[in-house]
Amino acid sequence: MATLAQWIGGARPRTLPAAVAPVMVGTAAAHAAGNANLGLAVLALLVALGFQVGVNYANDYSDGIRGTDEDRVGPVRLVGQRLAAPANVKTAAFACFFAASVAGLALVALANAWWLLLAGIAALWAAWHYTGGKNPYGYRGLGEVMVFIFFGLFAVLGTTWTQAQTITLGAVGGAIGCGALACAILVTNNLRDLRTDRAADKRTLAVRLGSRRTRLLYAALVVAAFLAVGLATITHPTALVGLLAAPLAIRPVRAVLGRTYGRRLIPALVQTGVLQLGYAVALTVGLILA
């Protein structure tokens, strides 16, 4: 039976900046538009965290029962390492999805933005089918696309809309930046697991591109995130504060572009999470100053 520490490890807390960052930036963009709401921001954060942890447990379950997690580096695998019963991990995933859905229903009701229910339904489908179902899109190299959409565009723009009932260039720039860095986290993760994913016939984008092009993709995503700050400055010049996070990119970019493989990429994965959170904090400050 898995311990509490192992269950927490299975939730993959290092990935949580991908959930926190877009809500911060979306709320700051709503503030810059003149109508931030802390209560709605908290609900949006609960939705994002619920989906993120739920996805992590769902991936643990689906990869575990397929046998693709039996030879892995990185965080604990509850099913793959036979620490917890697959049914229990699946239940944990759906409990997180349920909690996120309840918070989401409250959010759209209070914001009177019922059309966002469609986005929520799409997010539920995407959360499960990343590695779940008969034809998971994560096994076809589409994981980064969905991460950009749901942890970038939907998360930031949805957060802004529920509070300000409008979309600004500040929100769009933040959505692109947060989405790009969320993708960079996944790219680093898949680069770390490239050898074992290839052996298990898990055709992630890293497997399809190969090591060299995957490393270049990572660097391009980081650059894109900081270029997106320029988009936000068109209407909010103080968003340039977001560039203060650039030094946080030096170490992970250097590691990924080097000849680092497997377990040695774990520090770069952590540093990319720190980069995304630092980017979100800096851009949030810039938008608040606007």
N, C-alpha and C positions, 0 to 999 in steps of 0.2 A: 504494500500500500504506500502510495506517495506521501511524503511529508508535506507540511505547509510550505516549507522553503522550496520544495520541488514544484509544487503547484504555482507558487509565485514565479519561479524560474520559467515554468511552462507558459506563463502569461507574457513572457518576454518584455519585461519593463523597459529594456533599452530601446524598444520601438515606440514607446509612448510619446516622445516628442513629435512624431508624425501626426498624432491626434491633437496634442495641445497647441502646436504652432498655428494651424489654420484658424482655430477659434480665436486665438489672441489677435491675429492679424485682421480677421474679419470684423471683430468687435472694434478694433482701433479704426478700421475704415468706416464703420458705422458712426463712430465718434467724430471722425473728420467730416462726415456728411451731416453732423448735427443731431444725431439721435441714437446714442448707444444706450443699451439696457442691460444692466449687470445680471438681472434675474434670467433673462433670455440667454445671455452668454453662458451662464452656468448650465442651463439645460442643454445648450449646444455642445458644451464640453462633455457632459454626461453621455450624450449621443455618440460623440466621437470616440471617447474612451471605451464605451461599451462595444462599439463595432471593432475597435482595434484589438482589444483583448479577446473578443469573440472570434475574430479572424485567426488570431494566433492559436487558440485552442482548436478551432476547426481545421487549421492546417496540420496541427499536431496529430489530430485524429485521422484525417484523410491520408496524409503521407504515411502515418504509422501502419494503417491497415493495408496499404499498398506495398509496404516493405521498403519504401524509399528513404526511411529515416534510420535504418539499422546501422549504417556506417557514416556517421556525421560528426562534424566538429561544431563548436558553438554551444548554444544554450541547451538545457535539458530537453529531452524528447520524452514525454510521459508515456506515449504508446510505443514508440520505436524502441525505447529502452526497457519496456515492460514494467514501468513503475506504477502505472494506473490502468485500470480496465478501460478499453476503448469506449464502452458505453458511458462511463463516467465522464470521460473527456468530452464526448459529444454532448452530453447533458450540460456540462459547464459552458460549452460554446453557445448552445441555444439559450441558456439562461442569460448570458451576456447580451445576445441579440434581443431577447425579450425585454430586458431592462433598457436597452438602447431604444427600442421601439416605443416603450411607454414614455420615456423622456421626449422622444421625437413627436409623439402625438400631443403631448402637453405643449411642446414648443410651437407646433403649427397652429394649435388651437389658440394659444395666447397671442400669437403673431398674426392670426387670421390669414395664414398663408397655406391654405389647404392643398394648393397645387404641388407643394413640396412633398406631399405623401407619395407622389409618383417617384420622386428622387429617392425617398426612403425605401420603397419597394425595390427599386433598381439596386440600391445599396445592399439590401438583404440578399438579393439574388447573387450579386457579385461577391459578397462576403463568403457565401457557402461554396460557390462554384469556382473559386480561385484554385483550390485543389480538390474540391468535392464533386460529387456527381460522376456521371459516366464519361464526360468529356471536359475535364477541367481546363479552363483557359490558361491557367498558370503553367500547364505542361505544354502549351503551344507558343510560349514566348510573348503572351499578351499581358502579363502581370503588371509591367511598368505602365502600360497604357491605362489600365483600370486604376492603378494607384494615383496617377496624375489626375484622372477625372474625379475620383471620389475623395482623395486626401488633399487635393489641390483646388480644382474648380468648384466642386459641389460644397466642400467644407467651408472654404473662405467665402464664396459668393452667397451660399445659403445662410451663413452666420450673419453676413452684412444685411441681406435682404430681410431676414426676420426682425431685425432691429430698426433698420432705417427705411425699409420699403423702397430701396433704390440700389443701383449698382454704379460704382464710380471707377475711374481709372486706377485709383489707389487700391481698390478691392481687386480689380483684374490683375494688376501688377503683383499684388501679394499672393493671389491665387496661383499665378504662374510660378512665382518663386517658391512657394511652399510645395507645390506639386512637383517641381523639378527636384527639390531636395529630398522629398519623400521617395521619389524614384531613385535618387542616388543611394539612399539607404538600402533599397531593394537590390539595386545593381551590385552594391558591395556584398550583400548577403549571398546573392547568386554567384558572384565571382568566387567567393570563399568556397561555395559548395559545387563549383563547376565540375570537378572530377567525379564526385559521387553522383551528381545529377546526371551526368553523361552515362555513367555506368548503369544507372537505374532507368535510363531512357526517359528522363524528365527533361523535356526540351524547353528549358527556360531561355530567355533572350540571351543570357550569357553563353549557354551551350550553342545556340544558333550563331552568335557572332564570333565566338572564340575569345580567347583571353585578351589579345591585343586590342581589338575593336571594342570590347566591353570596357576596358580601361579608358579608352578615348571617350566613350559614351559618358562615363562617370564624370570626367573632366568637363565635357560639354554641358552636362546638366548643372554642374556647379556654376559655370560661367553664365548659363542662361538665367539662373536664379538672381545673380547680381545685375544682369542686364535688365531684368524685370523691374528692378528698383527704379531704373530710368523711366519706365512707363508710369510708375506711380508719381514720379516727380512732376509730370506734366501738369497735374492739377494740384499736387501737394509737394512743393519744393522741399519741405523739411523731411520728406521721406528719404532723402539722401543719407540720413542718419543710418539707414539700413546697411550702407557700405562699411560701417564700422565693424561689422561681423566678418569682413573679408579675411583678416588674419587667421581666423579659426579654420579656414579652408586649407591653409598651407600644409599642415601635417597629413591630413587624410589624402589630399590630392597627391602629395609626394609619395605616400605609401602605395596608393592604388596604381599610380603610373610606373612604379618601380617593379621589381621582380618578386613581390610579396605574394605568397600563395597560402591557401588553406587556413589553418588556425592563426597564422601570423597576420591575417587580415582582420581579426577580431578587434584590435585596437582602432583600426581605421573605421570599422563599423560603428564603434562607440563614438569616435570623434565626429563622424558624419551626423550622428544624432545630436551631439553637442552643437555642431555647426547649425543644424536646422533650428534648434531652440534659440541659439544666439542670434541668428538671422531674424527669427520671429520677434524676439525681444527688441532688437535694434529697430526693425521696421515698425513695430508697434509704437515705440517711443516717437519715431519720426511722424507717424500719422496722428498721434495724439497731439503733438506740437502744432500740427496743422490747424 
